[in-house]
Amino acid sequence: QEQRESVISQIRQQGGLLWDAFRQKSILLPVFFLFLWQSTPTSGSALFYFETNELKFEPEFLGRLSLVSSLSSLAGVVLYDQKLKKVPLRTLFKWTCLAGVVLGMTPLVLISHANRAVGLPDQLFALGDDVVLTVLGQIAFMPVLVLGANICPPGVEESLYAALMSVNNLSGGAGSILGGLATKALGVTESNFDNLSLLVVLTNLSGLLPLPFLFLLPEQRADEEGNLFMVDEAYSEGEEEGEDGSRGG
């Protein structure tokens, strides 16, 4: 009985700390931007049907594609850590959004079979395309995790990270639902791909929608050594509290 009450007490305490954290401007605004960024509609399901029913990709190849995606995610983490972690957050998001829209159009090559005209097999093109898009996606997501770690109040590090992942999954689900509605509206099915190109174009252009909301992210500048610091006082205070908590731990 006492153990159960202790667990309940700890849950309430963590819940209160997490609620207080999300009420802070330094956390709430970036999380809201994350939701906007991840909830734009996608054409992934329609492209999957196209790859399996039209291009006849076998389960074995799709498994290799999944393995390549996992390795590409790791490559994205390494690339961000080595080359991009000192790039201001707003700048990085702006260019990854723009690059994502441009590179996200590459499935049009598969849909139109233009790759075959130059002697490039469908599977090889799909592998290369998946590598590039996965690396870009991981680069875009890494700053969110780093920001969350820097501004996280002491005592709720694990809970806040789990909450960020929940927001990411929730917004991704919302994007899938919106993509499904767009797919249905355009009449794209598992056997009808007449409007698949239009679907890919529209869903990729929707990736530009979060750009006007970049102001929700903290403004960062680099010092003489190239290290980033928060310009906004609210973000700076949150970052210092997080660092003090880490030193105290």
C-alpha positions as CSV (number, residue, x, y, z in Angstrom):
1,Q,0.0,0.0,0.0
2,E,2.8,2.4,1.0
3,Q,4.7,1.5,-2.2
4,R,1.7,2.2,-4.4
5,E,1.1,5.6,-2.7
6,S,4.8,6.4,-3.2
7,V,4.6,5.6,-6.9
8,I,1.4,7.7,-7.3
9,S,3.1,10.6,-5.5
10,Q,6.1,10.4,-7.8
11,I,3.8,10.3,-10.8
12,R,1.9,13.4,-9.6
13,Q,5.2,15.2,-8.9
14,Q,6.6,14.4,-12.3
15,G,3.3,15.4,-13.9
16,G,3.3,18.7,-12.1
17,L,6.9,19.5,-13.1
18,L,6.2,18.5,-16.7
19,W,3.1,20.7,-16.8
20,D,5.1,23.6,-15.4
21,A,7.8,23.0,-18.1
22,F,5.3,23.0,-21.0
23,R,3.8,26.3,-19.7
24,Q,7.2,28.0,-20.3
25,K,7.5,30.0,-23.5
26,S,11.0,28.5,-24.1
27,I,9.5,25.0,-24.4
28,L,5.9,25.5,-25.5
29,L,6.7,27.5,-28.7
30,P,9.3,25.1,-30.1
31,V,7.0,22.2,-29.3
32,F,4.2,23.9,-31.2
33,F,6.5,24.5,-34.2
34,L,7.5,20.8,-34.0
35,F,3.8,19.8,-34.2
36,L,3.2,22.1,-37.2
37,W,6.4,20.9,-39.0
38,Q,5.5,17.2,-38.5
39,S,1.8,17.3,-39.2
40,T,2.0,18.4,-42.8
41,P,0.4,15.8,-45.1
42,T,2.5,13.0,-46.6
43,S,2.1,10.7,-49.6
44,G,4.0,7.8,-48.1
45,S,1.1,5.3,-48.1
46,A,0.3,5.9,-51.8
47,L,4.0,5.7,-52.7
48,F,4.2,2.4,-50.9
49,Y,1.3,0.9,-53.0
50,F,3.0,2.3,-56.1
51,E,6.3,0.6,-55.3
52,T,4.7,-2.8,-54.4
53,N,1.9,-2.9,-57.0
54,E,3.3,-1.0,-59.9
55,L,7.1,-1.3,-59.6
56,K,6.8,-4.8,-58.1
57,F,9.2,-4.3,-55.2
58,E,9.6,-7.6,-53.3
59,P,9.5,-7.8,-49.5
60,E,13.1,-8.8,-49.5
61,F,14.1,-5.5,-51.2
62,L,11.8,-3.5,-48.9
63,G,13.6,-5.1,-46.0
64,R,16.9,-3.9,-47.4
65,L,15.4,-0.5,-47.9
66,S,14.5,-0.4,-44.2
67,L,18.0,-1.3,-43.2
68,V,19.5,1.4,-45.5
69,S,17.1,3.9,-43.9
70,S,18.3,3.0,-40.4
71,L,21.9,3.4,-41.4
72,S,21.1,6.6,-43.1
73,S,19.5,7.9,-39.9
74,L,22.8,7.2,-38.1
75,A,24.7,9.0,-40.8
76,G,22.4,12.0,-40.4
77,V,23.2,12.1,-36.7
78,V,26.9,12.0,-37.3
79,L,26.7,14.7,-40.1
80,Y,24.7,17.0,-37.8
81,D,27.2,16.5,-34.9
82,Q,30.3,17.0,-37.0
83,K,29.1,19.8,-39.4
84,L,25.8,21.4,-38.4
85,K,25.4,21.6,-34.7
86,K,26.7,25.2,-34.6
87,V,24.3,26.4,-37.3
88,P,21.5,28.5,-35.7
89,L,18.2,26.6,-35.3
90,R,16.1,28.9,-37.5
91,T,18.6,28.8,-40.3
92,L,18.9,25.0,-40.1
93,F,15.2,24.5,-40.2
94,K,14.6,26.9,-43.0
95,W,17.1,25.2,-45.3
96,T,16.1,21.7,-44.4
97,C,12.5,22.6,-45.1
98,L,13.4,24.1,-48.4
99,A,15.7,21.2,-49.3
100,G,13.1,18.7,-48.2
101,V,10.5,20.2,-50.5
102,V,12.9,20.0,-53.5
103,L,14.3,16.6,-52.8
104,G,10.8,15.3,-51.9
105,M,9.9,15.7,-55.5
106,T,12.3,13.0,-56.6
107,P,9.6,10.2,-56.4
108,L,8.2,11.9,-59.6
109,V,11.2,10.4,-61.4
110,L,10.0,6.9,-60.4
111,I,6.4,7.7,-61.1
112,S,7.2,8.9,-64.6
113,H,9.8,6.2,-65.1
114,A,12.3,8.8,-66.2
115,N,15.1,6.9,-64.5
116,R,14.6,4.1,-66.9
117,A,15.2,6.4,-69.8
118,V,18.8,6.9,-68.5
119,G,19.3,3.2,-67.7
120,L,18.9,3.6,-63.9
121,P,17.0,0.7,-62.4
122,D,14.0,1.5,-60.1
123,Q,15.5,-0.3,-57.1
124,L,18.8,1.5,-57.3
125,F,17.1,4.9,-57.7
126,A,14.8,4.1,-54.7
127,L,17.8,3.2,-52.6
128,G,19.6,6.5,-53.3
129,D,16.5,8.5,-52.9
130,D,15.7,6.9,-49.5
131,V,19.3,7.6,-48.3
132,V,19.2,11.3,-49.1
133,L,15.7,11.9,-47.7
134,T,16.4,9.9,-44.5
135,V,19.6,11.8,-43.8
136,L,17.9,15.1,-44.4
137,G,15.0,14.2,-42.1
138,Q,17.4,13.2,-39.3
139,I,19.4,16.4,-39.7
140,A,16.1,18.4,-39.3
141,F,15.0,16.5,-36.2
142,M,18.3,16.5,-34.3
143,P,18.1,20.2,-33.3
144,V,14.8,19.6,-31.7
145,L,16.3,17.0,-29.4
146,V,19.3,19.2,-28.6
147,L,17.1,22.2,-27.9
148,G,15.0,20.1,-25.6
149,A,18.0,18.9,-23.7
150,N,19.4,22.4,-23.3
151,I,16.3,24.1,-22.0
152,C,14.9,21.2,-20.0
153,P,14.2,22.2,-16.4
154,P,16.0,20.0,-13.8
155,G,14.1,16.9,-12.7
156,V,12.0,16.3,-15.8
157,E,14.6,15.5,-18.4
158,E,13.3,12.0,-19.1
159,S,9.7,13.0,-18.9
160,L,10.2,16.0,-21.2
161,Y,12.1,13.9,-23.8
162,A,9.3,11.3,-23.7
163,A,6.7,14.1,-24.2
164,L,8.7,15.4,-27.2
165,M,8.6,12.0,-28.7
166,S,4.9,11.7,-28.1
167,V,4.3,15.1,-29.8
168,N,6.4,13.9,-32.7
169,N,4.5,10.7,-33.0
170,L,1.1,12.5,-32.6
171,S,2.0,15.1,-35.3
172,G,3.3,12.4,-37.6
173,G,0.0,10.6,-37.2
174,A,-1.9,13.8,-38.0
175,G,0.2,14.2,-41.1
176,S,-0.6,10.6,-42.2
177,I,-4.3,11.2,-41.7
178,L,-4.2,14.5,-43.7
179,G,-2.2,12.6,-46.4
180,G,-4.8,9.9,-46.5
181,L,-7.6,12.4,-46.9
182,A,-5.6,14.0,-49.8
183,T,-5.0,10.6,-51.3
184,K,-8.7,9.8,-51.2
185,A,-9.7,13.2,-52.6
186,L,-7.4,12.8,-55.6
187,G,-8.7,9.3,-56.3
188,V,-5.4,7.6,-55.8
189,T,-5.8,3.9,-54.8
190,E,-3.7,0.7,-54.6
191,S,-4.3,0.3,-58.3
192,N,-5.0,3.8,-59.7
193,F,-2.0,6.1,-59.7
194,D,-3.2,8.6,-62.3
195,N,-3.0,11.5,-59.8
196,L,-0.1,10.2,-57.8
197,S,2.2,12.8,-59.3
198,L,-0.1,15.6,-58.2
199,L,-0.4,14.1,-54.8
200,V,3.4,14.1,-54.4
201,V,3.7,17.7,-55.5
202,L,0.9,19.0,-53.2
203,T,2.1,17.1,-50.1
204,N,5.7,18.3,-50.7
205,L,4.6,21.9,-51.2
206,S,2.8,21.7,-47.9
207,G,6.3,21.3,-46.3
208,L,6.6,25.1,-46.9
209,L,3.7,25.9,-44.5
210,P,5.8,25.8,-41.3
211,L,8.3,28.4,-42.6
212,P,6.2,31.5,-41.6
213,F,6.3,30.1,-38.0
214,L,10.1,30.0,-37.7
215,F,9.8,32.9,-35.2
216,L,8.5,30.3,-32.7
217,L,12.0,28.9,-32.5
218,P,14.6,30.6,-30.3
219,E,16.9,33.1,-32.0
220,Q,20.5,32.0,-31.7
221,R,23.8,33.6,-32.4
222,A,27.4,32.4,-32.3
223,D,30.0,33.7,-30.0
224,E,33.7,34.3,-31.0
225,E,34.4,30.5,-30.7
226,G,31.4,29.6,-32.8
227,N,29.3,28.3,-30.0
228,L,25.6,29.1,-30.1
229,F,23.7,31.0,-27.4
230,M,20.1,32.0,-27.0
231,V,19.3,35.7,-27.8
232,D,15.8,35.6,-26.2
233,E,16.0,36.1,-22.5
234,A,13.4,33.5,-21.7
235,Y,15.3,30.8,-23.6
236,S,18.6,31.8,-22.1
237,E,17.2,31.5,-18.6
238,G,15.8,28.1,-19.4
239,E,19.1,27.0,-20.8
240,E,21.1,28.2,-17.8
241,E,18.7,26.4,-15.4
242,G,19.2,23.2,-17.3
243,E,22.9,23.6,-17.2
244,D,22.9,24.4,-13.5
245,G,20.7,21.3,-12.9
246,S,23.1,19.1,-14.8
247,R,26.1,20.5,-12.8
248,G,24.1,20.0,-9.6
249,G,23.4,16.4,-10.5
